[in-house]
Amino acid sequence: MTADALDLARIQFAFTVSFHILFPAFTIGLASYLAVLEGLWLKTGRDVYRQLYRFWVRIFAVSFGMGVVSGVVMSYQFGTNWSRLSDLAGDILGPLLTYEVLTAFFLEAGFLGIMLFGWGRVGKGLHFLATLLVAVGTLISSFWILSANSWMHTPTGYAVVDGRFVPADWMEIIFNPSFPYRLVHMVLAAYLTTAFAVGAVGAWHLLRRQRTEAAKIMFSMALWMAALVTPLQIVAGDAHGLNTLEHQPAKIAAMEGHWETQRGAPLILFGWPDMATEETKWALEIPHLGSLILTHEWDGEIKGLKEWAPADRPNAPLIFWTFRIMVGIGFAMLGLGLLSLWLRRRKRLYDSRWFLRLALLMGPAGFLAVLCGWITTESGRQPWVIYGLLRTADAASPVPVGSVGFSLALFVAAYLIVFGAGLFYILRLVAKGPDEAPEPDSGSGKPMRPLSAAEPAE
């Protein structure tokens, strides 16, 4: 593969994975939220929880379907643009992805039909069990996907036979050094993404003077999640950063904009890491704080990017700024959660229009933070596809640049049409609100179309 074809292949994979990660980040949290709603309905008998379940399960159906479609495209690309990776590491990555299908996707697919169409056809307990199993399935899927991805960042438990990576210890492969940190960080990110999306929908209907019980409950539940989970995510992110410093110090150097190895490194709040001049221009610094955050020591040593050859350095400006956007959004989430606690105490949570507008504005924040986090993580691994072992350029297929460019153009056009239509459909459902959610079919015996659970009321 030529350099131009390699760049296009990387752009294509970045484009498709960016679309795909948004759907699991939403459906993982939404599946658990649906399980909570149905559990509260069964425990309290309050119909408002059932009403909210009917509303959000339709959005879940559309989002889950789009996530499946975008995931299939990613698997397809492993065989087209990255066949060398499949050949050299397929003995490890193939089984991990297969375990995800066998243990998670089959579980989700098997009980999704009961979850969507089982109202009036099965008992309440069985329907609740189906919802729980779908929620568990999304978490199991996260487990296997992140295990495979984490192994590419911190490879362990492998042997090299005839130039190929083969398993030597499956427990070391699955539970590789970065996996626990990345799993916790991603699952919490999914819960926060869902919470802020749900909160924005509640804020939208409250701003429209539709102060129904359903709108208040979903707004309140979302902000409890924001207030409780955001501090946990900050702690998890700190632990993840310490793990990254140990195993991928070049990524940390790029994230922090440090070029020289130093003790008592400053925290660079803003600046521009210049790859050509090997300096961070216009840096706004706080002395010693970088070392304190990264090593928990006032004079801890932080390696600079000059420790690595230019060919081994990641894209510092990209990682520097996507990391700061992610962290900035995280602290904005924390601020909104703390504000909600203050307003609850004053009994003004649903009446402060400025706060409702702020919650509405923060609706997409989780998606943006997840996207920036994945860019930071994956770009920070470069130029390695398996860190320290296999370069990205050596993992690509020998495909001509015209073929890669043509397929990229087709993907962009298809994604804009298909996922644009899906997003438009979800926004239609959101605009109608939980009060207009149709009653589920009570079991007429007539066959149902797959997306009928997502159809708005007439």
C-alpha positions as a Markdown table, in Angstrom:
| # | Residue | x | y | z |
|---|---|---|---|---|
| 1 | Met | 0.0 | 0.0 | 0.0 |
| 2 | Thr | 1.3 | 3.4 | -0.9 |
| 3 | Ala | 1.5 | 6.3 | 1.6 |
| 4 | Asp | -1.6 | 7.9 | 0.0 |
| 5 | Ala | -3.6 | 4.7 | 0.1 |
| 6 | Leu | -2.5 | 4.2 | 3.7 |
| 7 | Asp | -3.7 | 7.6 | 4.7 |
| 8 | Leu | -7.1 | 7.0 | 3.0 |
| 9 | Ala | -7.4 | 3.7 | 4.7 |
| 10 | Arg | -6.8 | 5.3 | 8.1 |
| 11 | Ile | -9.3 | 8.0 | 7.3 |
| 12 | Gln | -11.8 | 5.5 | 6.3 |
| 13 | Phe | -11.5 | 3.5 | 9.5 |
| 14 | Ala | -11.5 | 6.6 | 11.6 |
| 15 | Phe | -14.7 | 7.8 | 9.9 |
| 16 | Thr | -16.5 | 4.5 | 10.3 |
| 17 | Val | -15.3 | 3.9 | 13.9 |
| 18 | Ser | -16.3 | 7.4 | 14.9 |
| 19 | Phe | -19.8 | 6.8 | 13.7 |
| 20 | His | -19.9 | 3.3 | 15.3 |
| 21 | Ile | -18.7 | 4.3 | 18.8 |
| 22 | Leu | -21.5 | 6.8 | 19.3 |
| 23 | Phe | -24.2 | 4.1 | 19.1 |
| 24 | Pro | -22.7 | 1.7 | 21.7 |
| 25 | Ala | -21.9 | 4.7 | 24.0 |
| 26 | Phe | -25.6 | 5.4 | 23.9 |
| 27 | Thr | -27.2 | 2.0 | 23.9 |
| 28 | Ile | -25.0 | 0.6 | 26.7 |
| 29 | Gly | -26.3 | 3.2 | 29.1 |
| 30 | Leu | -29.8 | 3.3 | 27.6 |
| 31 | Ala | -30.3 | -0.5 | 28.1 |
| 32 | Ser | -29.4 | -0.2 | 31.7 |
| 33 | Tyr | -31.7 | 2.8 | 32.1 |
| 34 | Leu | -34.6 | 0.8 | 30.5 |
| 35 | Ala | -34.0 | -2.0 | 33.0 |
| 36 | Val | -34.1 | 0.5 | 35.9 |
| 37 | Leu | -37.4 | 2.0 | 34.6 |
| 38 | Glu | -39.1 | -1.3 | 34.2 |
| 39 | Gly | -37.8 | -2.4 | 37.6 |
| 40 | Leu | -39.2 | 0.7 | 39.2 |
| 41 | Trp | -42.6 | 0.1 | 37.4 |
| 42 | Leu | -42.8 | -3.4 | 38.7 |
| 43 | Lys | -41.8 | -2.3 | 42.3 |
| 44 | Thr | -44.0 | 0.8 | 42.6 |
| 45 | Gly | -46.8 | 0.2 | 40.1 |
| 46 | Arg | -46.5 | 3.8 | 39.0 |
| 47 | Asp | -47.5 | 3.9 | 35.3 |
| 48 | Val | -45.2 | 6.9 | 34.6 |
| 49 | Tyr | -42.2 | 4.5 | 34.6 |
| 50 | Arg | -43.9 | 2.2 | 32.1 |
| 51 | Gln | -44.7 | 5.3 | 30.0 |
| 52 | Leu | -41.0 | 6.3 | 30.1 |
| 53 | Tyr | -40.0 | 2.8 | 29.2 |
| 54 | Arg | -42.3 | 2.8 | 26.1 |
| 55 | Phe | -40.8 | 6.1 | 25.0 |
| 56 | Trp | -37.1 | 5.2 | 25.4 |
| 57 | Val | -37.4 | 1.7 | 24.1 |
| 58 | Arg | -38.4 | 2.9 | 20.7 |
| 59 | Ile | -35.3 | 5.2 | 20.6 |
| 60 | Phe | -33.2 | 2.2 | 21.8 |
| 61 | Ala | -34.5 | 0.1 | 18.9 |
| 62 | Val | -33.4 | 2.5 | 16.3 |
| 63 | Ser | -30.0 | 3.2 | 17.9 |
| 64 | Phe | -29.3 | -0.5 | 18.4 |
| 65 | Gly | -30.1 | -1.2 | 14.8 |
| 66 | Met | -27.8 | 1.6 | 13.6 |
| 67 | Gly | -25.0 | 0.3 | 15.9 |
| 68 | Val | -25.3 | -3.2 | 14.5 |
| 69 | Val | -25.0 | -1.9 | 10.9 |
| 70 | Ser | -22.0 | 0.3 | 11.6 |
| 71 | Gly | -20.3 | -2.5 | 13.5 |
| 72 | Val | -20.6 | -4.9 | 10.5 |
| 73 | Val | -18.9 | -2.3 | 8.3 |
| 74 | Met | -16.0 | -2.1 | 10.7 |
| 75 | Ser | -15.6 | -5.9 | 10.6 |
| 76 | Tyr | -15.7 | -5.8 | 6.8 |
| 77 | Gln | -12.8 | -3.3 | 6.7 |
| 78 | Phe | -10.5 | -5.7 | 8.6 |
| 79 | Gly | -10.6 | -7.9 | 5.6 |
| 80 | Thr | -10.4 | -5.2 | 2.9 |
| 81 | Asn | -8.0 | -2.5 | 4.2 |
| 82 | Trp | -6.2 | -4.3 | 7.1 |
| 83 | Ser | -5.7 | -7.9 | 5.9 |
| 84 | Arg | -2.1 | -8.0 | 7.1 |
| 85 | Leu | -3.4 | -7.3 | 10.7 |
| 86 | Ser | -5.9 | -10.0 | 10.3 |
| 87 | Asp | -3.3 | -12.4 | 9.0 |
| 88 | Leu | -0.6 | -11.6 | 11.7 |
| 89 | Ala | -2.9 | -11.2 | 14.7 |
| 90 | Gly | -6.0 | -13.0 | 13.7 |
| 91 | Asp | -5.3 | -16.0 | 16.0 |
| 92 | Ile | -5.7 | -13.6 | 19.0 |
| 93 | Leu | -8.2 | -10.9 | 17.8 |
| 94 | Gly | -10.4 | -13.4 | 15.9 |
| 95 | Pro | -11.4 | -15.5 | 19.0 |
| 96 | Leu | -11.9 | -12.4 | 21.1 |
| 97 | Leu | -14.3 | -10.9 | 18.6 |
| 98 | Thr | -16.0 | -14.3 | 18.2 |
| 99 | Tyr | -16.5 | -14.5 | 21.9 |
| 100 | Glu | -18.3 | -11.1 | 21.7 |
| 101 | Val | -20.7 | -12.5 | 19.1 |
| 102 | Leu | -21.3 | -15.8 | 20.9 |
| 103 | Thr | -21.8 | -14.4 | 24.5 |
| 104 | Ala | -23.1 | -10.9 | 23.9 |
| 105 | Phe | -24.6 | -10.3 | 20.5 |
| 106 | Phe | -26.5 | -13.6 | 20.5 |
| 107 | Leu | -27.8 | -12.8 | 24.0 |
| 108 | Glu | -28.9 | -9.3 | 22.9 |
| 109 | Ala | -30.5 | -10.5 | 19.7 |
| 110 | Gly | -32.2 | -13.4 | 21.4 |
| 111 | Phe | -34.0 | -11.3 | 23.9 |
| 112 | Leu | -34.4 | -8.0 | 22.0 |
| 113 | Gly | -37.5 | -9.3 | 20.3 |
| 114 | Ile | -39.2 | -10.1 | 23.7 |
| 115 | Met | -38.1 | -6.7 | 25.0 |
| 116 | Leu | -39.5 | -4.8 | 22.0 |
| 117 | Phe | -42.6 | -6.9 | 21.2 |
| 118 | Gly | -43.3 | -8.9 | 24.3 |
| 119 | Trp | -45.8 | -6.6 | 26.0 |
| 120 | Gly | -49.0 | -8.6 | 26.4 |
| 121 | Arg | -47.4 | -11.7 | 25.0 |
| 122 | Val | -45.3 | -12.7 | 27.9 |
| 123 | Gly | -45.6 | -12.2 | 31.7 |
| 124 | Lys | -44.2 | -9.1 | 33.4 |
| 125 | Gly | -41.4 | -11.1 | 35.0 |
| 126 | Leu | -40.2 | -12.6 | 31.8 |
| 127 | His | -40.3 | -9.3 | 30.0 |
| 128 | Phe | -38.3 | -7.7 | 32.8 |
| 129 | Leu | -35.8 | -10.6 | 32.5 |
| 130 | Ala | -35.5 | -10.0 | 28.8 |
| 131 | Thr | -34.7 | -6.3 | 29.4 |
| 132 | Leu | -32.1 | -7.2 | 32.0 |
| 133 | Leu | -30.4 | -9.7 | 29.7 |
| 134 | Val | -30.2 | -7.2 | 26.9 |
| 135 | Ala | -28.6 | -4.7 | 29.3 |
| 136 | Val | -26.2 | -7.4 | 30.5 |
| 137 | Gly | -25.5 | -8.3 | 26.9 |
| 138 | Thr | -24.4 | -4.7 | 26.1 |
| 139 | Leu | -22.0 | -4.8 | 29.0 |
| 140 | Ile | -20.6 | -8.2 | 28.0 |
| 141 | Ser | -20.1 | -6.8 | 24.5 |
| 142 | Ser | -18.1 | -3.9 | 26.0 |
| 143 | Phe | -16.0 | -6.5 | 27.9 |
| 144 | Trp | -14.8 | -8.4 | 24.8 |
| 145 | Ile | -14.5 | -5.4 | 22.4 |
| 146 | Leu | -12.4 | -3.5 | 24.9 |
| 147 | Ser | -10.3 | -6.6 | 25.8 |
| 148 | Ala | -9.4 | -6.9 | 22.1 |
| 149 | Asn | -8.7 | -3.2 | 21.6 |
| 150 | Ser | -6.8 | -3.0 | 24.9 |
| 151 | Trp | -4.6 | -5.9 | 23.9 |
| 152 | Met | -3.5 | -3.9 | 20.8 |
| 153 | His | -2.4 | -1.2 | 23.2 |
| 154 | Thr | -0.8 | -3.3 | 25.9 |
| 155 | Pro | -0.1 | -6.7 | 24.3 |
| 156 | Thr | 0.7 | -9.6 | 26.7 |
| 157 | Gly | 0.2 | -13.4 | 26.8 |
| 158 | Tyr | 1.3 | -13.9 | 23.2 |
| 159 | Ala | 4.0 | -15.8 | 21.4 |
| 160 | Val | 5.5 | -15.2 | 17.9 |
| 161 | Val | 5.4 | -18.2 | 15.6 |
| 162 | Asp | 6.5 | -17.8 | 12.0 |
| 163 | Gly | 6.1 | -14.1 | 12.3 |
| 164 | Arg | 2.5 | -14.4 | 13.5 |
| 165 | Phe | 1.1 | -13.5 | 17.0 |
| 166 | Val | -0.4 | -16.6 | 18.6 |
| 167 | Pro | -2.0 | -17.0 | 22.1 |
| 168 | Ala | 0.2 | -18.3 | 24.8 |
| 169 | Asp | -1.9 | -17.4 | 27.9 |
| 170 | Trp | -5.5 | -16.4 | 27.3 |
| 171 | Met | -6.0 | -14.9 | 30.7 |
| 172 | Glu | -3.1 | -12.6 | 30.1 |
| 173 | Ile | -4.4 | -11.7 | 26.7 |
| 174 | Ile | -7.9 | -10.9 | 28.0 |
| 175 | Phe | -6.9 | -9.2 | 31.2 |
| 176 | Asn | -4.0 | -7.3 | 29.7 |
| 177 | Pro | -2.6 | -4.3 | 31.7 |
| 178 | Ser | -4.8 | -1.5 | 30.3 |
| 179 | Phe | -8.0 | -3.5 | 30.0 |
| 180 | Pro | -9.6 | -3.0 | 33.5 |
| 181 | Tyr | -9.0 | 0.8 | 33.4 |
| 182 | Arg | -10.3 | 1.2 | 29.9 |
| 183 | Leu | -13.4 | -1.0 | 30.5 |
| 184 | Val | -14.4 | 1.0 | 33.6 |
| 185 | His | -13.7 | 4.4 | 31.9 |
| 186 | Met | -15.8 | 3.4 | 28.8 |
| 187 | Val | -18.7 | 2.0 | 30.7 |
| 188 | Leu | -18.9 | 5.1 | 32.9 |
| 189 | Ala | -18.6 | 7.2 | 29.8 |
| 190 | Ala | -21.6 | 5.4 | 28.3 |
| 191 | Tyr | -23.7 | 5.9 | 31.4 |
| 192 | Leu | -22.9 | 9.6 | 31.4 |
| 193 | Thr | -23.5 | 9.9 | 27.6 |
| 194 | Thr | -27.0 | 8.4 | 28.1 |
| 195 | Ala | -27.7 | 10.5 | 31.3 |
| 196 | Phe | -27.0 | 13.8 | 29.5 |
| 197 | Ala | -29.0 | 12.8 | 26.4 |
| 198 | Val | -31.9 | 11.8 | 28.6 |
| 199 | Gly | -31.5 | 15.0 | 30.7 |
| 200 | Ala | -31.5 | 17.1 | 27.5 |
| 201 | Val | -34.8 | 15.5 | 26.4 |
| 202 | Gly | -36.3 | 16.2 | 29.8 |
| 203 | Ala | -35.1 | 19.8 | 29.7 |
| 204 | Trp | -36.5 | 20.3 | 26.2 |
| 205 | His | -40.0 | 19.2 | 27.3 |
| 206 | Leu | -39.8 | 21.3 | 30.5 |
| 207 | Leu | -38.8 | 24.4 | 28.5 |
| 208 | Arg | -41.8 | 23.8 | 26.3 |
| 209 | Arg | -44.0 | 24.2 | 29.4 |
| 210 | Gln | -44.8 | 20.5 | 29.3 |
| 211 | Arg | -44.1 | 19.9 | 33.0 |
| 212 | Thr | -45.5 | 16.5 | 33.1 |
| 213 | Glu | -44.5 | 13.9 | 35.7 |
| 214 | Ala | -42.7 | 11.9 | 33.0 |
| 215 | Ala | -40.5 | 14.9 | 31.9 |
| 216 | Lys | -39.7 | 15.7 | 35.5 |
| 217 | Ile | -38.7 | 12.2 | 36.4 |
| 218 | Met | -36.4 | 11.6 | 33.5 |
| 219 | Phe | -34.8 | 15.0 | 34.0 |
| 220 | Ser | -34.3 | 14.3 | 37.7 |
| 221 | Met | -32.9 | 10.8 | 37.2 |
| 222 | Ala | -30.5 | 12.0 | 34.6 |
| 223 | Leu | -29.1 | 14.7 | 36.9 |
| 224 | Trp | -28.7 | 12.3 | 39.8 |
| 225 | Met | -26.6 | 10.1 | 37.4 |
| 226 | Ala | -24.6 | 13.2 | 36.4 |
| 227 | Ala | -23.9 | 14.2 | 40.0 |
| 228 | Leu | -23.0 | 10.7 | 41.2 |
| 229 | Val | -21.1 | 9.2 | 38.3 |
| 230 | Thr | -19.1 | 12.2 | 37.0 |
| 231 | Pro | -16.8 | 12.2 | 40.1 |
| 232 | Leu | -16.3 | 8.5 | 39.7 |
| 233 | Gln | -15.4 | 9.0 | 36.0 |
| 234 | Ile | -12.8 | 11.6 | 37.0 |
| 235 | Val | -11.2 | 9.2 | 39.4 |
| 236 | Ala | -11.3 | 6.4 | 36.8 |
| 237 | Gly | -9.7 | 8.7 | 34.2 |
| 238 | Asp | -6.9 | 9.6 | 36.6 |
| 239 | Ala | -6.2 | 5.9 | 37.2 |
| 240 | His | -6.3 | 5.3 | 33.4 |
| 241 | Gly | -3.8 | 8.1 | 32.9 |
| 242 | Leu | -1.4 | 6.6 | 35.4 |
| 243 | Asn | -1.7 | 3.2 | 33.6 |
| 244 | Thr | -1.0 | 4.9 | 30.3 |
| 245 | Leu | 2.0 | 6.7 | 31.7 |
| 246 | Glu | 3.4 | 3.3 | 32.6 |
| 247 | His | 2.7 | 1.5 | 29.3 |
| 248 | Gln | 2.5 | 4.3 | 26.7 |
| 249 | Pro | 4.6 | 7.2 | 27.9 |
| 250 | Ala | 4.9 | 8.7 | 24.4 |
| 251 | Lys | 1.1 | 9.1 | 24.3 |
| 252 | Ile | 1.2 | 11.0 | 27.6 |
| 253 | Ala | 4.0 | 13.2 | 26.4 |
| 254 | Ala | 1.9 | 14.2 | 23.4 |
| 255 | Met | -1.2 | 14.7 | 25.5 |
| 256 | Glu | 0.6 | 17.0 | 27.8 |
| 257 | Gly | 2.7 | 18.8 | 25.1 |
| 258 | His | 6.0 | 18.0 | 26.8 |
| 259 | Trp | 9.1 | 17.7 | 24.5 |
| 260 | Glu | 11.9 | 17.6 | 27.1 |
| 261 | Thr | 12.1 | 15.0 | 29.9 |
| 262 | Gln | 11.9 | 16.9 | 33.2 |
| 263 | Arg | 11.1 | 16.6 | 36.9 |
| 264 | Gly | 8.4 | 18.8 | 38.3 |
| 265 | Ala | 6.8 | 19.2 | 34.8 |
| 266 | Pro | 4.3 | 22.0 | 34.5 |
| 267 | Leu | 0.7 | 21.4 | 33.4 |
| 268 | Ile | 0.3 | 23.1 | 30.0 |
| 269 | Leu | -3.3 | 24.3 | 29.9 |
| 270 | Phe | -3.2 | 25.6 | 26.4 |
| 271 | Gly | -0.7 | 25.8 | 23.6 |
| 272 | Trp | 0.2 | 24.3 | 20.2 |
| 273 | Pro | 2.7 | 21.4 | 20.0 |
| 274 | Asp | 4.7 | 22.1 | 16.9 |
| 275 | Met | 6.0 | 18.8 | 15.4 |
| 276 | Ala | 8.4 | 20.6 | 13.1 |
| 277 | Thr | 10.2 | 22.8 | 15.7 |
| 278 | Glu | 9.7 | 20.3 | 18.6 |
| 279 | Glu | 8.2 | 22.8 | 21.0 |
| 280 | Thr | 4.8 | 23.8 | 22.4 |
| 281 | Lys | 4.2 | 27.3 | 21.3 |
| 282 | Trp | 2.2 | 29.9 | 23.2 |
| 283 | Ala | 2.1 | 27.6 | 26.3 |
| 284 | Leu | 0.1 | 28.6 | 29.3 |
| 285 | Glu | 1.6 | 26.6 | 32.2 |
| 286 | Ile | 1.1 | 25.9 | 35.9 |
| 287 | Pro | 4.4 | 24.9 | 37.4 |
| 288 | His | 4.8 | 21.3 | 38.8 |
| 289 | Leu | 1.1 | 20.5 | 38.4 |
| 290 | Gly | 1.7 | 18.2 | 35.4 |
| 291 | Ser | 4.0 | 16.0 | 37.5 |
| 292 | Leu | 1.6 | 16.1 | 40.5 |
| 293 | Ile | -1.3 | 14.9 | 38.4 |
| 294 | Leu | 0.5 | 12.3 | 36.4 |
| 295 | Thr | 2.8 | 10.8 | 39.0 |
| 296 | His | 1.2 | 12.1 | 42.2 |
| 297 | Glu | 4.6 | 13.5 | 43.1 |
| 298 | Trp | 5.7 | 17.2 | 43.2 |
| 299 | Asp | 8.9 | 16.4 | 41.4 |
| 300 | Gly | 7.9 | 13.3 | 39.5 |
| 301 | Glu | 9.7 | 12.7 | 36.2 |
| 302 | Ile | 7.8 | 13.0 | 32.9 |
| 303 | Lys | 9.4 | 11.9 | 29.7 |
| 304 | Gly | 9.3 | 14.3 | 26.7 |
| 305 | Leu | 8.6 | 13.5 | 23.1 |
| 306 | Lys | 12.3 | 13.9 | 22.2 |
| 307 | Glu | 12.9 | 10.6 | 23.9 |
| 308 | Trp | 11.5 | 8.9 | 20.8 |
| 309 | Ala | 12.5 | 9.2 | 17.2 |
| 310 | Pro | 10.3 | 11.4 | 15.1 |
| 311 | Ala | 9.0 | 8.4 | 13.2 |
| 312 | Asp | 7.8 | 6.9 | 16.5 |
| 313 | Arg | 5.9 | 9.9 | 17.8 |
| 314 | Pro | 2.1 | 10.3 | 17.6 |
| 315 | Asn | 0.3 | 13.3 | 16.2 |
| 316 | Ala | 0.9 | 15.7 | 19.2 |
| 317 | Pro | -1.4 | 18.6 | 18.2 |
| 318 | Leu | -4.4 | 16.3 | 17.6 |
| 319 | Ile | -4.0 | 14.4 | 20.8 |
| 320 | Phe | -3.2 | 17.5 | 22.9 |
| 321 | Trp | -6.5 | 19.2 | 21.9 |
| 322 | Thr | -8.8 | 16.2 | 21.8 |
| 323 | Phe | -7.7 | 15.3 | 25.3 |
| 324 | Arg | -8.4 | 18.8 | 26.6 |
| 325 | Ile | -11.8 | 18.9 | 25.0 |
| 326 | Met | -12.6 | 15.6 | 26.7 |
| 327 | Val | -11.4 | 16.8 | 30.1 |
| 328 | Gly | -13.1 | 20.1 | 29.7 |
| 329 | Ile | -16.4 | 18.4 | 29.0 |
| 330 | Gly | -15.9 | 16.2 | 32.0 |
| 331 | Phe | -15.5 | 19.1 | 34.3 |
| 332 | Ala | -18.5 | 20.8 | 32.7 |
| 333 | Met | -20.5 | 17.7 | 33.4 |
| 334 | Leu | -19.3 | 17.8 | 37.0 |
| 335 | Gly | -20.3 | 21.5 | 37.3 |
| 336 | Leu | -23.8 | 20.7 | 35.9 |
| 337 | Gly | -24.2 | 17.9 | 38.4 |
| 338 | Leu | -23.2 | 20.0 | 41.3 |
| 339 | Leu | -25.5 | 22.8 | 40.2 |
| 340 | Ser | -28.4 | 20.3 | 40.1 |
| 341 | Leu | -27.8 | 19.4 | 43.7 |
| 342 | Trp | -27.9 | 23.0 | 44.7 |
| 343 | Leu | -31.1 | 23.6 | 42.8 |
| 344 | Arg | -32.7 | 20.5 | 44.3 |
| 345 | Arg | -32.0 | 21.8 | 47.8 |
| 346 | Arg | -33.7 | 25.1 | 46.9 |
| 347 | Lys | -36.6 | 23.2 | 45.1 |
| 348 | Arg | -35.8 | 25.0 | 41.9 |
| 349 | Leu | -34.7 | 22.1 | 39.7 |
| 350 | Tyr | -37.6 | 22.3 | 37.3 |
| 351 | Asp | -38.2 | 26.0 | 37.4 |
| 352 | Ser | -34.8 | 27.6 | 36.5 |
| 353 | Arg | -35.0 | 28.1 | 32.8 |
| 354 | Trp | -31.3 | 29.1 | 32.6 |
| 355 | Phe | -30.4 | 25.7 | 34.1 |
| 356 | Leu | -32.8 | 23.9 | 31.7 |
| 357 | Arg | -31.2 | 25.6 | 28.8 |
| 358 | Leu | -27.8 | 24.7 | 30.1 |
| 359 | Ala | -28.9 | 21.0 | 30.4 |
| 360 | Leu | -30.3 | 21.1 | 26.9 |
| 361 | Leu | -27.0 | 22.5 | 25.6 |
| 362 | Met | -25.1 | 19.7 | 27.4 |
| 363 | Gly | -27.2 | 17.0 | 25.7 |
| 364 | Pro | -24.6 | 16.1 | 23.0 |
| 365 | Ala | -21.6 | 16.6 | 25.4 |
| 366 | Gly | -21.2 | 12.9 | 26.2 |
| 367 | Phe | -21.0 | 11.9 | 22.5 |
| 368 | Leu | -18.4 | 14.6 | 21.9 |
| 369 | Ala | -16.4 | 13.5 | 24.9 |
| 370 | Val | -16.5 | 9.9 | 23.9 |
| 371 | Leu | -15.4 | 10.8 | 20.4 |
| 372 | Cys | -12.5 | 12.9 | 21.6 |
| 373 | Gly | -11.5 | 10.2 | 24.1 |
| 374 | Trp | -11.3 | 7.6 | 21.3 |
| 375 | Ile | -9.3 | 9.9 | 19.0 |
| 376 | Thr | -6.9 | 10.5 | 21.9 |
| 377 | Thr | -6.6 | 6.8 | 22.6 |
| 378 | Glu | -6.3 | 5.5 | 19.1 |
| 379 | Ser | -4.2 | 8.3 | 17.6 |
| 380 | Gly | -1.9 | 8.2 | 20.6 |
| 381 | Arg | -1.1 | 4.6 | 19.8 |
| 382 | Gln | 0.3 | 5.6 | 16.4 |
| 383 | Pro | 2.5 | 4.7 | 14.5 |
| 384 | Trp | 1.7 | 1.3 | 16.0 |
| 385 | Val | -1.4 | -0.8 | 15.4 |
| 386 | Ile | -0.1 | -3.3 | 18.0 |
| 387 | Tyr | 1.9 | -1.1 | 20.3 |
| 388 | Gly | 5.6 | -1.6 | 20.0 |
| 389 | Leu | 5.2 | -4.7 | 17.8 |
| 390 | Leu | 3.4 | -4.0 | 14.5 |
| 391 | Arg | 3.4 | -0.7 | 12.7 |
| 392 | Thr | 0.2 | 0.6 | 11.1 |
| 393 | Ala | 1.9 | 0.8 | 7.7 |
| 394 | Asp | 2.8 | -2.9 | 8.0 |
| 395 | Ala | -0.8 | -4.0 | 8.8 |
| 396 | Ala | -2.5 | -2.5 | 5.7 |
| 397 | Ser | -3.7 | -4.4 | 2.7 |
| 398 | Pro | -1.9 | -4.0 | -0.7 |
| 399 | Val | -4.9 | -2.0 | -2.1 |
| 400 | Pro | -4.5 | 0.7 | -4.7 |
| 401 | Val | -5.3 | 4.2 | -3.7 |
| 402 | Gly | -8.2 | 4.5 | -6.2 |
| 403 | Ser | -10.0 | 1.6 | -4.6 |
| 404 | Val | -9.6 | 2.9 | -1.1 |
| 405 | Gly | -10.7 | 6.4 | -2.2 |
| 406 | Phe | -13.8 | 5.0 | -4.0 |
| 407 | Ser | -14.9 | 2.9 | -1.0 |
| 408 | Leu | -14.4 | 5.9 | 1.3 |
| 409 | Ala | -16.6 | 8.1 | -0.9 |
| 410 | Leu | -19.3 | 5.4 | -0.9 |
| 411 | Phe | -19.1 | 5.1 | 2.9 |
| 412 | Val | -19.4 | 8.8 | 3.4 |
| 413 | Ala | -22.4 | 9.1 | 1.1 |
| 414 | Ala | -24.1 | 6.0 | 2.5 |
| 415 | Tyr | -23.5 | 7.0 | 6.1 |
| 416 | Leu | -24.8 | 10.5 | 5.6 |
| 417 | Ile | -28.0 | 9.1 | 4.1 |
| 418 | Val | -28.7 | 6.1 | 6.3 |
| 419 | Phe | -27.6 | 7.6 | 9.6 |
| 420 | Gly | -28.9 | 11.0 | 8.8 |
| 421 | Ala | -32.3 | 9.4 | 8.3 |
| 422 | Gly | -31.9 | 7.5 | 11.5 |
| 423 | Leu | -31.0 | 10.6 | 13.5 |
| 424 | Phe | -34.0 | 12.5 | 11.9 |
| 425 | Tyr | -36.3 | 9.6 | 13.0 |
| 426 | Ile | -34.9 | 9.7 | 16.6 |
| 427 | Leu | -35.4 | 13.4 | 16.8 |
| 428 | Arg | -39.0 | 13.0 | 15.7 |
| 429 | Leu | -39.6 | 10.5 | 18.5 |
| 430 | Val | -37.9 | 12.9 | 21.0 |
| 431 | Ala | -40.0 | 15.8 | 19.9 |
| 432 | Lys | -43.2 | 13.9 | 20.5 |
| 433 | Gly | -42.2 | 13.0 | 24.0 |
| 434 | Pro | -43.2 | 10.3 | 26.4 |
| 435 | Asp | -46.8 | 11.5 | 26.7 |
| 436 | Glu | -47.5 | 10.6 | 23.1 |
| 437 | Ala | -45.9 | 7.2 | 23.2 |
| 438 | Pro | -48.4 | 4.7 | 21.7 |
| 439 | Glu | -49.6 | 1.8 | 23.8 |
| 440 | Pro | -47.8 | -1.5 | 23.0 |
| 441 | Asp | -49.7 | -4.1 | 21.1 |
| 442 | Ser | -51.4 | -6.4 | 23.6 |
| 443 | Gly | -51.0 | -9.6 | 21.6 |
| 444 | Ser | -53.2 | -9.6 | 18.6 |
| 445 | Gly | -51.2 | -12.5 | 17.1 |
| 446 | Lys | -50.4 | -10.5 | 13.9 |
| 447 | Pro | -46.8 | -10.4 | 12.8 |
| 448 | Met | -44.9 | -7.2 | 13.4 |
| 449 | Arg | -42.3 | -5.5 | 11.4 |
| 450 | Pro | -38.9 | -5.2 | 13.0 |
| 451 | Leu | -38.9 | -1.4 | 13.5 |
| 452 | Ser | -42.6 | -1.1 | 14.4 |
| 453 | Ala | -41.6 | -0.7 | 18.0 |
| 454 | Ala | -39.9 | 2.5 | 17.0 |
| 455 | Glu | -42.8 | 4.0 | 15.1 |
| 456 | Pro | -44.3 | 7.2 | 16.5 |
| 457 | Ala | -48.0 | 7.5 | 17.3 |
| 458 | Glu | -50.2 | 8.7 | 14.5 |
